[in-house]
């Protein structure tokens, strides 16, 4: 199970900024990604901004095609 929460460093300890619903004594693995509220908000506001402008499936196919061509030496980058 994966759960994401935000935390803040206070006195050298990570203090959750939201409720953590885990049984007492549960061992967890923590990955730290330093980020600011401003960057996170900007990222959230941009969600869906390419909708209708880009055919995502076509873009993915072209990326994989170009990778295959580059590996075979038939595409010059």
N, C-alpha and C positions, 0 to 999 in steps of 0.2 A: 504494500500500500504506500502511495506517495501523497503527502500533504504538504502544501506550501504555506508558510506563515511568514510574517514580517517580524523582525526583532530589532532591538536597539541595544548597543553596548552601553552598559552602565556599571561603573566600578570594575571593569574587566570581565563582566558577566553578560551573557546574552539574555535580555529580558523580552519575552514575547509581547508584541503590541496588540495581540488578539488572543482570544481564548484557545487553549490547546486541549483538545478532547482526547486525552490518552490516559490509560490507567497508570496510577502511581507506580514508579519503578520501571516503566517501559524504557528499553534501550533504543536509542535512535541514532541515525547517522546524519550529520549536518554538513551541508555544502554551503559555503558562504559566497554570495555574489553581492559585491558592494554596489549599491545603486542609490540614486537619489529619488525623492518623490517627483521632482520636476521631470526627470527622464522617463520615469514610469508612466506619468500622466501623459506625456507627449506620445509615448508608444501606444498607450491605450486609445488616445484620440485618433491615431493614424489607422487603427484597425478598420479594415474594409474600404480604405480610401482608393484602392486600385480596382475595386469591384466594378465590372462592366468595362474597364479600360484594358485589361490584360486577360487573355485566355490562359489561365494557369496551367491547364493540362498541356496545351501546345508549347508553352514556355519550358515546362519540365522535359517534354520530349526533345525539344531542340537542344537543351543543355546536355542531356545524355548523348544525343547524336554527336554533338560537337566534341564531347569528351572522347567518344569512341574514335572519331576521325583524328583527333589530336594524338591519341595513343598510337594510331596506325601510321602516323606521319603524313596523312592526306590533308590535314588542315594546318595551315600556318597561322600561329597566333602572334 
